[in-house]
Amino acid sequence: MKKALIGYGGHAREVMAQMGFKLTCFVDDEFVTKDCLPLSKFDPNNYVVMVAIANPQDRFNMVNKLPKETKYFTFIHPTALIMNDVEIGIGSFIGAYSILTTNIKIGSHTLLNRSNHIGHDCIVGDYFSAMPGSIVSGNVNIGNNVYLGTNSSIREKINITDNTIIGLNTGIVKSINKSGTYIGCSTKKINII
């Protein structure tokens, strides 16, 4: 089967740039251009795919929109340092210069962008998105559909609940038990209008 991407936005183009070759890309029919194909033409018998959409909720929605028999591939950039006892779920992207140390479990459809670090004894849920330069210290538990903004960091022994957005340059120093958007150091929850 041929490899393909679902999506053709900035993240999908970055994925292809890091892979070093162009793939067939499928998008929702209303977003088709000369460079991609309509999702209505996607045949899971011909392609194994990665959903290359940066937003974790949008990635979740797309995976659930695809046929149940769809098969997914994971890509790990050759410069990524994956140490021992690391489990990475299906459909995941591990970008250039990322470091995963030891005893780590990462869920399905995860996006680790460029230069992300995940420390020892972490459990990361499905549909996690870590933007460039973000760091997760050891013994951290991260739920599903969590977005970690560029250059953000999470202190050790922290829990992050599902459906949480952490803004860029944010330092998480205590557990987040309520879904929402968090910014700053130390963080505060904000309301989005």
Backbone as CSV, one residue per row, in Angstrom:
resi,resn,N_x,N_y,N_z,CA_x,CA_y,CA_z,C_x,C_y,C_z
1,MET,0.838,-1.192,0.000,0.000,0.000,0.000,0.879,1.250,0.000
2,LYS,0.367,2.285,-0.625,1.092,3.549,-0.685,0.807,4.370,0.568
3,LYS,1.778,5.192,0.959,1.584,6.117,2.075,0.957,7.404,1.573
4,ALA,0.092,7.980,2.419,-0.543,9.254,2.092,-0.781,10.021,3.381
5,LEU,-0.999,11.319,3.232,-1.356,12.162,4.363,-2.794,12.602,4.229
6,ILE,-3.442,12.745,5.359,-4.753,13.387,5.410,-4.476,14.793,5.910
7,GLY,-4.696,15.781,5.049,-4.395,17.168,5.348,-3.383,17.712,4.358
8,TYR,-3.430,19.017,4.132,-2.449,19.658,3.269,-2.177,21.088,3.733
9,GLY,-2.341,21.344,5.018,-2.023,22.648,5.578,-0.540,22.729,5.903
10,GLY,-0.183,23.729,6.685,1.211,23.945,7.041,1.846,22.748,7.713
11,HIS,1.128,22.113,8.637,1.716,20.962,9.328,1.975,19.815,8.359
12,ALA,1.034,19.522,7.476,1.223,18.430,6.519,2.429,18.695,5.630
13,ARG,2.610,19.933,5.215,3.760,20.255,4.373,5.061,20.141,5.167
14,GLU,5.034,20.495,6.464,6.215,20.289,7.312,6.520,18.802,7.483
15,VAL,5.476,17.985,7.641,5.672,16.536,7.753,6.399,16.025,6.513
16,MET,5.929,16.410,5.336,6.577,15.951,4.108,8.012,16.476,4.010
17,ALA,8.240,17.720,4.425,9.598,18.271,4.390,10.528,17.457,5.285
18,GLN,10.046,17.060,6.473,10.889,16.266,7.371,11.056,14.838,6.874
19,MET,10.063,14.311,6.168,10.191,12.970,5.591,11.150,12.981,4.403
20,GLY,11.224,14.108,3.725,12.126,14.220,2.591,11.529,13.803,1.264
21,PHE,10.211,13.608,1.205,9.565,13.280,-0.069,8.097,13.705,-0.029
22,LYS,7.537,13.869,-1.206,6.148,14.299,-1.329,5.235,13.085,-1.318
23,LEU,4.138,13.195,-0.588,3.137,12.135,-0.534,1.830,12.634,-1.142
24,THR,0.987,11.715,-1.516,-0.376,12.062,-1.889,-1.068,12.604,-0.649
25,CYS,-1.814,13.681,-0.811,-2.538,14.282,0.310,-4.026,14.340,-0.014
26,PHE,-4.840,13.982,0.978,-6.292,14.058,0.851,-6.812,15.122,1.808
27,VAL,-7.781,15.904,1.353,-8.409,16.932,2.186,-9.913,16.867,1.987
28,ASP,-10.656,17.492,2.898,-12.101,17.603,2.706,-12.367,18.182,1.321
29,ASP,-13.399,17.693,0.681,-13.653,18.023,-0.718,-13.680,19.524,-0.995
30,GLU,-14.186,20.317,-0.066,-14.300,21.762,-0.308,-12.950,22.479,-0.285
31,PHE,-11.873,21.806,0.162,-10.556,22.435,0.246,-9.575,21.921,-0.810
32,VAL,-10.058,21.170,-1.784,-9.191,20.572,-2.790,-8.527,21.653,-3.638
33,THR,-7.224,21.455,-3.891,-6.461,22.288,-4.823,-5.810,21.353,-5.831
34,LYS,-5.009,21.912,-6.715,-4.317,21.081,-7.706,-3.286,20.153,-7.061
35,ASP,-2.912,20.433,-5.805,-1.863,19.655,-5.131,-2.388,18.547,-4.227
36,CYS,-3.700,18.402,-4.107,-4.250,17.385,-3.212,-5.526,16.792,-3.802
37,LEU,-5.950,15.692,-3.214,-7.121,14.963,-3.696,-8.277,15.096,-2.713
38,PRO,-9.510,14.948,-3.202,-10.670,15.018,-2.307,-10.764,13.779,-1.420
39,LEU,-11.148,14.000,-0.180,-11.304,12.908,0.778,-12.323,11.879,0.280
40,SER,-13.287,12.319,-0.494,-14.293,11.394,-1.032,-13.664,10.340,-1.952
41,LYS,-12.444,10.574,-2.442,-11.747,9.618,-3.316,-10.794,8.711,-2.532
42,PHE,-10.692,8.917,-1.216,-9.778,8.114,-0.400,-10.272,6.675,-0.307
43,ASP,-9.395,5.731,-0.614,-9.707,4.304,-0.529,-8.736,3.651,0.451
44,PRO,-9.223,3.205,1.627,-8.328,2.614,2.627,-7.680,1.298,2.180
45,ASN,-8.125,0.748,1.056,-7.485,-0.454,0.529,-6.233,-0.132,-0.272
46,ASN,-6.063,1.150,-0.630,-4.918,1.547,-1.443,-3.864,2.334,-0.676
47,TYR,-4.229,2.885,0.492,-3.319,3.777,1.207,-3.254,3.443,2.693
48,VAL,-2.066,3.619,3.261,-1.860,3.675,4.702,-1.542,5.142,4.978
49,VAL,-2.167,5.734,6.018,-2.126,7.192,6.157,-1.657,7.660,7.526
50,MET,-1.309,8.946,7.552,-1.118,9.691,8.791,-2.017,10.915,8.670
51,VAL,-2.732,11.232,9.743,-3.539,12.448,9.752,-2.624,13.581,10.186
52,ALA,-2.262,14.431,9.221,-1.273,15.487,9.441,-1.987,16.820,9.648
53,ILE,-2.679,16.900,10.761,-3.415,18.098,11.173,-2.932,18.434,12.579
54,ALA,-2.458,19.657,12.800,-1.803,20.001,14.066,-2.754,20.069,15.251
55,ASN,-3.957,20.574,15.051,-4.909,20.727,16.158,-5.400,19.353,16.615
56,PRO,-5.234,19.022,17.908,-5.595,17.674,18.358,-7.080,17.341,18.195
57,GLN,-7.962,18.293,18.425,-9.393,18.008,18.280,-9.754,17.800,16.816
58,ASP,-9.175,18.607,15.932,-9.425,18.418,14.498,-8.868,17.083,14.021
59,ARG,-7.710,16.683,14.551,-7.117,15.387,14.195,-8.025,14.255,14.672
60,PHE,-8.535,14.359,15.904,-9.474,13.370,16.445,-10.714,13.268,15.557
61,ASN,-11.279,14.430,15.199,-12.486,14.432,14.365,-12.231,13.780,13.014
62,MET,-11.066,14.047,12.418,-10.757,13.464,11.109,-10.574,11.957,11.212
63,VAL,-9.857,11.481,12.223,-9.683,10.032,12.382,-11.039,9.353,12.500
64,ASN,-11.957,9.971,13.232,-13.277,9.383,13.407,-14.165,9.514,12.176
65,LYS,-13.776,10.364,11.245,-14.499,10.549,9.988,-14.054,9.534,8.930
66,LEU,-12.820,9.040,9.050,-12.275,8.101,8.070,-12.920,6.725,8.214
67,PRO,-12.899,5.928,7.141,-13.448,4.572,7.237,-12.788,3.769,8.362
68,LYS,-13.550,2.933,9.011,-13.056,2.153,10.155,-11.871,1.270,9.785
69,GLU,-11.795,0.828,8.534,-10.708,-0.067,8.126,-9.425,0.674,7.749
70,THR,-9.391,1.988,7.923,-8.196,2.770,7.608,-7.017,2.304,8.454
71,LYS,-5.867,2.172,7.807,-4.628,1.797,8.503,-3.722,3.028,8.566
72,TYR,-2.955,3.129,9.649,-2.131,4.315,9.910,-0.661,3.937,10.025
73,PHE,0.209,4.858,9.603,1.643,4.661,9.798,2.169,5.736,10.746
74,THR,3.283,5.415,11.387,3.992,6.334,12.280,5.321,6.679,11.630
75,PHE,5.728,7.941,11.768,7.025,8.375,11.240,7.864,8.917,12.381
76,ILE,9.113,8.450,12.462,10.081,8.944,13.438,11.265,9.491,12.649
77,HIS,11.537,10.774,12.798,12.632,11.398,12.063,13.956,10.756,12.471
78,PRO,14.888,10.566,11.529,16.153,9.903,11.863,17.001,10.632,12.902
79,THR,16.779,11.933,13.111,17.548,12.644,14.138,16.913,12.550,15.520
80,ALA,15.706,11.998,15.601,15.055,11.841,16.911,15.828,10.805,17.723
81,LEU,15.936,11.057,19.022,16.632,10.141,19.921,15.577,9.428,20.769
82,ILE,15.349,8.171,20.455,14.381,7.351,21.174,15.190,6.347,21.983
83,MET,15.169,6.488,23.294,15.995,5.625,24.144,15.278,4.306,24.412
84,ASN,15.289,3.800,25.626,14.743,2.464,25.848,13.359,2.494,26.494
85,ASP,12.609,1.434,26.221,11.284,1.214,26.793,10.339,2.376,26.469
86,VAL,10.266,2.726,25.182,9.387,3.796,24.711,8.361,3.175,23.775
87,GLU,7.086,3.399,24.060,5.986,2.891,23.238,5.311,4.082,22.570
88,ILE,5.173,4.013,21.244,4.573,5.106,20.470,3.366,4.553,19.723
89,GLY,2.212,5.186,19.908,0.971,4.733,19.284,0.924,4.948,17.786
90,ILE,-0.036,4.297,17.140,-0.180,4.364,15.683,-0.491,5.781,15.208
91,GLY,-0.108,6.048,13.977,-0.446,7.311,13.341,0.282,8.512,13.895
92,SER,1.396,8.290,14.582,2.105,9.375,15.262,3.249,9.918,14.422
93,PHE,3.636,11.151,14.719,4.743,11.825,14.051,5.717,12.304,15.111
94,ILE,6.962,11.836,15.039,8.020,12.255,15.954,9.028,13.044,15.127
95,GLY,9.060,14.357,15.335,9.823,15.257,14.488,11.309,15.315,14.803
96,ALA,11.993,16.070,13.964,13.447,16.203,14.026,13.915,16.682,15.397
97,TYR,14.993,16.059,15.873,15.697,16.414,17.110,14.844,16.274,18.372
98,SER,13.785,15.497,18.298,13.018,15.206,19.508,13.762,14.155,20.319
99,ILE,13.559,14.188,21.644,14.218,13.243,22.546,13.172,12.619,23.449
100,LEU,13.115,11.286,23.461,12.253,10.530,24.369,13.170,9.609,25.155
101,THR,13.206,9.765,26.477,14.212,9.068,27.272,13.822,7.625,27.577
102,THR,13.155,7.349,28.693,12.915,5.957,29.070,11.574,5.783,29.781
103,ASN,11.011,4.574,29.613,9.758,4.203,30.251,8.660,5.228,29.935
104,ILE,8.413,5.401,28.652,7.438,6.382,28.167,6.404,5.670,27.317
105,LYS,5.148,6.026,27.531,4.062,5.507,26.696,3.365,6.710,26.066
106,ILE,3.352,6.743,24.731,2.732,7.830,23.983,1.561,7.252,23.207
107,GLY,0.405,7.902,23.300,-0.809,7.413,22.654,-0.798,7.565,21.143
108,SER,-1.879,7.138,20.537,-2.044,7.164,19.094,-2.255,8.582,18.575
109,HIS,-1.865,8.783,17.329,-2.079,10.041,16.602,-1.470,11.233,17.334
110,THR,-0.275,11.010,17.859,0.471,12.055,18.565,1.339,12.822,17.578
111,LEU,1.494,14.099,17.844,2.381,14.958,17.056,3.426,15.544,17.988
112,LEU,4.675,15.121,17.810,5.790,15.778,18.475,6.526,16.545,17.388
113,ASN,6.472,17.845,17.445,7.045,18.683,16.405,8.564,18.690,16.535
114,ARG,9.227,19.709,16.065,10.681,19.768,16.116,11.178,20.017,17.542
115,SER,12.222,19.284,17.918,12.941,19.515,19.183,12.070,19.437,20.427
116,ASN,11.202,18.451,20.490,10.422,18.208,21.702,11.161,17.211,22.581
117,HIS,11.033,17.359,23.897,11.658,16.429,24.835,10.579,15.874,25.756
118,ILE,10.626,14.573,25.971,9.743,13.928,26.947,10.625,13.092,27.864
119,GLY,10.511,13.359,29.167,11.345,12.700,30.158,10.813,11.347,30.598
120,HIS,11.522,10.753,31.509,11.260,9.399,31.999,9.882,9.250,32.641
121,ASP,9.347,8.050,32.521,8.139,7.626,33.236,6.916,8.489,32.939
122,CYS,6.783,8.932,31.695,5.616,9.725,31.291,4.598,8.850,30.578
123,ILE,3.337,9.195,30.793,2.235,8.578,30.056,1.499,9.709,29.358
124,VAL,1.420,9.609,28.029,0.798,10.647,27.211,-0.378,10.024,26.470
125,GLY,-1.535,10.666,26.537,-2.738,10.146,25.900,-2.734,10.293,24.387
126,ASP,-3.852,9.949,23.779,-4.031,10.044,22.345,-4.214,11.505,21.922
127,TYR,-3.852,11.777,20.675,-4.065,13.096,20.052,-3.343,14.222,20.788
128,PHE,-2.143,13.950,21.258,-1.303,14.965,21.896,-0.568,15.738,20.813
129,SER,-0.538,17.062,20.926,0.227,17.912,20.003,1.220,18.727,20.805
130,ALA,2.514,18.541,20.538,3.567,19.327,21.177,4.239,20.159,20.097
131,MET,4.178,21.467,20.238,4.750,22.372,19.250,6.254,22.532,19.480
132,PRO,6.973,23.145,18.515,8.439,23.169,18.570,9.007,23.651,19.899
133,GLY,10.008,22.918,20.372,10.756,23.310,21.557,10.082,23.054,22.888
134,SER,8.942,22.397,22.907,8.279,22.158,24.196,8.901,20.948,24.895
135,ILE,8.853,20.996,26.238,9.530,19.994,27.065,8.577,19.473,28.137
136,VAL,8.542,18.151,28.271,7.771,17.486,29.318,8.776,16.790,30.225
137,SER,8.806,17.164,31.501,9.730,16.546,32.453,9.242,15.159,32.856
138,GLY,9.971,14.482,33.713,9.657,13.111,34.091,8.428,12.974,34.963
139,ASN,7.853,11.764,34.947,6.700,11.404,35.785,5.490,12.306,35.543
140,VAL,5.227,12.628,34.289,4.080,13.460,33.931,3.034,12.584,33.258
141,ASN,1.775,12.800,33.605,0.652,12.118,32.966,-0.160,13.162,32.203
142,ILE,-0.307,12.948,30.908,-1.026,13.878,30.044,-2.218,13.150,29.449
143,GLY,-3.389,13.761,29.523,-4.618,13.155,28.996,-4.711,13.211,27.483
144,ASN,-5.907,12.977,26.985,-6.182,12.993,25.549,-6.484,14.407,25.062
145,ASN,-6.192,14.665,23.784,-6.511,15.943,23.130,-5.874,17.121,23.859
146,VAL,-4.594,17.013,24.131,-3.863,18.094,24.804,-2.919,18.747,23.799
147,TYR,-2.897,20.077,23.823,-2.033,20.884,22.946,-1.035,21.618,23.822
148,LEU,0.256,21.427,23.531,1.335,22.068,24.283,2.026,23.055,23.349
149,GLY,1.885,24.342,23.635,2.378,25.390,22.755,3.891,25.464,22.665
150,THR,4.356,26.175,21.643,5.781,26.348,21.369,6.535,26.827,22.607
151,ASN,7.671,26.185,22.883,8.575,26.529,23.988,7.934,26.454,25.369
152,SER,6.882,25.696,25.515,6.272,25.497,26.834,6.951,24.343,27.545
153,SER,6.755,24.292,28.853,7.360,23.202,29.617,6.439,22.779,30.743
154,ILE,6.562,21.506,31.095,5.770,20.927,32.181,6.743,20.369,33.209
155,ARG,6.635,20.840,34.447,7.471,20.375,35.548,7.190,18.907,35.839
156,GLU,8.117,18.240,36.487,7.951,16.824,36.811,6.781,16.607,37.782
157,LYS,6.247,15.372,37.747,5.186,14.899,38.647,3.920,15.741,38.539
158,ILE,3.525,16.048,37.304,2.338,16.859,37.027,1.332,15.995,36.267
159,ASN,0.054,16.261,36.475,-1.022,15.647,35.699,-1.729,16.737,34.899
160,ILE,-1.999,16.448,33.626,-2.725,17.369,32.752,-3.972,16.629,32.272
161,THR,-5.150,17.196,32.520,-6.398,16.547,32.148,-6.656,16.628,30.645
162,ASP,-7.628,15.873,30.178,-8.036,15.867,28.766,-8.464,17.263,28.312
163,ASN,-8.403,17.475,26.991,-8.946,18.678,26.342,-8.392,19.967,26.933
164,THR,-7.068,20.010,27.031,-6.386,21.177,27.597,-5.466,21.790,26.549
165,ILE,-5.484,23.117,26.484,-4.575,23.867,25.623,-3.621,24.637,26.524
166,ILE,-2.328,24.476,26.260,-1.297,25.182,27.010,-0.616,26.134,26.030
167,GLY,-0.700,27.425,26.301,-0.191,28.440,25.386,1.317,28.444,25.262
168,LEU,1.811,29.164,24.251,3.244,29.186,24.024,3.975,29.848,25.182
169,ASN,5.193,29.379,25.440,6.058,29.874,26.521,5.443,29.725,27.911
170,THR,4.532,28.808,28.073,3.873,28.601,29.365,4.645,27.568,30.182
171,GLY,4.784,27.842,31.465,5.419,26.897,32.379,4.370,26.305,33.301
172,ILE,4.166,25.003,33.216,3.175,24.326,34.062,3.896,23.833,35.311
173,VAL,3.522,24.379,36.469,4.190,24.019,37.722,3.262,23.312,38.707
174,LYS,1.985,23.200,38.357,1.068,22.391,39.171,0.060,21.728,38.252
175,SER,-0.532,20.653,38.727,-1.437,19.851,37.909,-2.621,20.663,37.410
176,ILE,-3.090,20.306,36.222,-4.287,20.917,35.633,-5.379,19.858,35.646
177,ASN,-6.403,20.094,36.450,-7.478,19.125,36.635,-8.775,19.534,35.968
178,LYS,-8.803,20.721,35.363,-10.008,21.205,34.706,-9.635,21.598,33.283
179,SER,-10.351,21.057,32.297,-10.081,21.365,30.894,-10.184,22.861,30.650
180,GLY,-9.401,23.346,29.687,-9.448,24.760,29.336,-8.153,25.182,28.676
181,THR,-7.978,26.492,28.558,-6.784,27.084,27.975,-5.988,27.759,29.073
182,TYR,-4.685,27.476,29.137,-3.829,27.975,30.202,-2.633,28.698,29.595
183,ILE,-2.272,29.837,30.195,-1.141,30.627,29.709,-0.311,31.108,30.881
184,GLY,0.902,31.566,30.586,1.736,32.236,31.577,2.584,31.317,32.414
185,CYS,3.319,31.933,33.331,4.140,31.216,34.287,4.154,32.032,35.574
186,SER,3.538,31.658,36.578,2.752,30.449,36.651,1.420,30.645,35.939
187,THR,0.846,29.536,35.524,-0.293,29.575,34.623,-1.558,30.089,35.281
188,LYS,-2.424,30.591,34.447,-3.770,30.941,34.866,-4.714,30.551,33.743
189,LYS,-5.896,30.159,34.106,-6.901,29.778,33.120,-7.521,31.047,32.568
190,ILE,-7.726,31.069,31.240,-8.377,32.229,30.635,-9.660,31.776,29.963
191,ASN,-10.572,32.688,29.769,-11.801,32.406,29.034,-11.632,32.912,27.613
192,ILE,-11.958,32.066,26.661,-11.861,32.424,25.255,-13.246,32.841,24.789
193,ILE,-13.294,33.979,24.159,-14.602,34.497,23.689,-14.881,33.972,22.301
